[in-house]
Amino acid sequence: MIELILGAIALWFLYHQIVWYTTQPNFEGKVVLITGASSGIGEEITKQLSKYGAKKLILCSRRIPELERVKRECIEAGTKSEITVM
């Protein structure tokens, strides 16, 4: 019985891994406001959304020079998103 339960859990986990890695988020044409975009999770979200084709990214943080750095890095990486720093 335990083998059956472990097998079911393994199949469930495998299914979700396949679905996770085969579906791409679609942000084309979207305008996204990201707070805390100067570092950490906010910075990484900014970089990922710029790769996924968001139309416009609006970056907010208390540290404007750091936002400019994140914007510059996205542009250097070849983003097509319009990026506004606030």
Buried (B, 14 or more C-beta within 10 A) or exposed (E): EEEEEEEEEEEEEEEEEEEEEEEEEEBEEBEBEBEBBBBEEBBEBBBEBBBBBBEEBBBBBEEEEBBBBBBEBBEEEEBEBEBBBE
